């Protein structure tokens, strides 16, 4: 077992401090840096829901510095709704034939 340079007593290999005199034997790693995130109001989620991709882009640009994770999710929601809404309308029309009479007289 190694000896403490300050008090000369033995200490375990994995010790950061000497158990006898509390001398620092190894460098203590700094705590991990955590970026502070600000809370984003739930009202911002209405933009991508109501305005689809445009609302998603606006919500992303407004919130990207406050909370980047939430801003990316709002943008993704806007993109998904651009794709999903026409698919739902097409599927509903395909199943029910709701809009088929509008296009029946077209050449």
Secondary structure, 3 states (H helix, E strand, C coil): CEECCCCCCEECCCCCECCCCCCECCCCCCCCCCCCCCCCCHHHHHHHHHHHHHHHHHHHHHHCCCCHHHHHHHHHHHHHHHHHHHHHHHHHHHHHCCCCCCCCCCC
